[in-house]
Amino acid sequence: MKKLLLIRHAKAVHDTSYDDFERPLTPSGVKDAEFMAERLLNKNIIPQILVSSPAVRALATADIFSEYLSLSRPEQVDSIYEASQITLLEVINDLDDRYDFIGIAGHNPTIEQMAKYLTGQNVDFPTCAIALIVFEIDSWQQVGAGTGDLKWYDSPKEH
């Protein structure tokens, strides 16, 4: 069995003085990431590792989750930034099979599209939303359309 935690980055500034890649989290985005990381910790939903888009807002979100969940620093995967659904699926299929539970911090619309693609369910992904998807498979290479079961979903908007 494999488990995937999809994480949309927390709220980032929309200041035009920042390049899109460099946009930092807003103070409320930091609070939301801390809140959601605490929710995961309280529910004992703790991935073995996190992988993240290298964009500042996604990596900052993943760093907060890593800190709260006592994980090592997130692994940056360049192709997650501006990934299409196909590219993100390739990232998932290439994940290391030594790990049975991996979290991915990325961006919309791709995170939301991937959740629907993997589970067949429409899942709204506001900033800092998270979805736990479980697969009855032995290898990340087997992940594909409709192979996952949405086990848990949460977002700061729910509270």
C-alpha positions in Angstrom: 0.0 0.0 0.0 1.2 3.5 -0.8 -0.1 6.8 0.6 0.2 10.2 -0.9 -0.5 13.5 0.8 -1.2 16.3 -1.7 -0.6 19.8 -0.3 -1.3 23.0 -2.0 1.0 25.8 -0.9 -0.3 28.3 1.6 -1.4 31.9 0.7 1.3 33.9 -1.0 1.7 37.6 -1.6 0.4 38.9 -4.9 2.7 41.9 -5.0 3.9 42.5 -8.6 7.3 43.5 -7.4 8.0 39.7 -6.9 8.7 37.3 -9.7 6.1 34.5 -9.5 8.7 32.0 -8.4 9.9 34.2 -5.6 6.5 35.1 -4.0 6.7 34.5 -0.2 3.9 33.4 2.1 1.7 36.1 3.6 1.5 36.2 7.4 -1.9 34.5 7.2 -0.4 31.9 4.9 2.3 31.0 7.5 -0.5 30.7 10.1 -2.6 28.4 7.9 0.4 26.2 7.1 1.2 25.9 10.9 -2.5 25.2 11.6 -2.7 22.5 8.9 0.6 20.9 9.9 -0.7 20.8 13.5 -3.9 19.1 12.3 -1.8 16.4 10.6 0.3 15.9 13.7 -2.8 15.6 15.9 -4.3 13.0 13.5 -1.0 11.2 13.3 -0.9 11.6 9.5 2.8 11.9 9.0 4.5 11.1 5.7 8.0 9.6 5.7 9.3 12.4 3.5 8.1 15.6 1.7 8.9 16.6 -1.8 8.2 20.2 -3.0 8.2 22.6 -5.8 11.2 24.8 -5.4 9.1 28.0 -5.7 9.4 30.0 -2.5 5.8 29.8 -1.4 5.6 26.0 -1.9 9.0 25.3 -0.3 8.1 27.6 2.7 4.9 25.6 3.2 6.7 22.3 3.0 9.4 23.6 5.4 6.6 24.4 8.0 5.1 21.0 7.6 8.5 19.4 7.9 9.2 21.3 11.1 5.9 20.5 12.8 6.1 16.8 11.7 9.8 16.4 12.6 10.7 15.4 9.1 14.0 16.1 7.3 14.1 19.1 5.0 11.8 18.7 1.9 13.4 17.4 -1.3 13.0 20.0 -4.1 11.8 18.7 -7.4 12.1 21.4 -10.0 9.4 19.9 -12.3 6.6 20.3 -9.7 6.8 24.1 -10.3 4.4 24.9 -13.3 3.8 21.1 -13.7 1.0 19.9 -15.9 -1.0 17.0 -14.7 1.0 14.6 -16.8 4.3 16.0 -15.4 3.1 15.7 -11.8 2.0 12.1 -12.5 5.5 11.4 -13.8 6.9 12.8 -10.6 4.6 10.5 -8.6 5.5 7.5 -10.7 9.2 8.2 -10.2 8.9 8.4 -6.4 11.2 6.1 -4.4 9.5 2.8 -3.6 11.4 2.6 -0.3 8.8 5.1 0.9 5.2 4.1 1.4 3.9 7.5 2.5 5.1 10.7 0.7 3.8 14.2 0.8 4.0 16.5 -2.2 3.7 20.3 -1.9 2.8 22.0 -5.1 0.5 24.4 -6.9 -3.0 24.7 -8.4 -4.6 24.0 -10.7 -2.4 20.9 -10.9 -2.8 19.6 -7.3 -6.6 19.8 -7.6 -6.5 18.2 -11.0 -4.3 15.4 -9.7 -6.6 14.7 -6.8 -9.6 14.3 -9.1 -7.5 12.2 -11.6 -6.3 9.8 -9.0 -9.6 9.4 -7.0 -12.3 10.3 -9.5 -13.7 12.8 -6.9 -14.0 16.5 -7.2 -11.9 18.1 -4.4 -11.7 21.8 -4.0 -8.1 23.0 -3.2 -8.0 26.4 -1.6 -4.6 27.5 -0.4 -3.0 25.1 2.1 -5.7 22.4 1.5 -4.5 18.8 1.9 -5.7 15.5 0.7 -4.7 12.0 1.8 -4.9 9.4 -1.0 -4.4 5.7 -0.4 -3.4 3.2 -3.2 -3.7 -0.6 -3.0 -0.4 -1.0 -4.9 3.2 -1.9 -4.3 5.0 0.6 -6.5 4.6 4.3 -7.2 4.8 3.3 -10.9 1.4 1.8 -10.6 -0.3 5.1 -9.7 -2.7 6.2 -12.4 -6.2 7.4 -13.2 -8.7 6.2 -10.5 -6.2 4.1 -8.6 -6.5 6.1 -5.4 -9.0 6.4 -2.6 -9.5 9.8 -0.9 -9.2 8.9 2.8 -9.0 12.4 4.3 -9.3 16.0 3.2 -9.0 19.3 5.1 -8.3 23.0 4.5 -8.1 26.2 6.5 -11.4 27.2 5.0 -13.1 24.2 6.8 -12.4 25.8 10.2 
